[in-house]
Amino acid sequence: MARFNGLIAVDVHTDDVGDYSVSEPGWYAVEDAGKVVLGPFTSLDECDRAIRDRRHHTVPQIPN
């Protein structure tokens, strides 16, 4: 599993689809709380790339 900015890449197998509330097996980006955020992807590399892209497109909040 890879971890970026509070997200981890998880390989969800057919038997685990219901546990993650997804409709098909594959690689997913999952928040620490277990919520699926991105996916499915066919490989860990694709999932990691999507997680990195999401991190780079997130604009940090500037305090007042």
Stockholm file with secondary structure:
# STOCKHOLM 1.0

chainA/1-64         MARFNGLIAVDVHTDDVGDYSVSEPGWYAVEDAGKVVLGPFTSLDECDRAIRDRRHHTVPQIPN
#=GR chainA/1-64 SS CCEETTEEEEEECGGGTGGGTCSSCEEEEEETTSCEEEEEESSHHHHHHHHHHHHHHCCCCCCC
#=GC SS_cons        CCEETTEEEEEECGGGTGGGTCSSCEEEEEETTSCEEEEEESSHHHHHHHHHHHHHHCCCCCCC
//
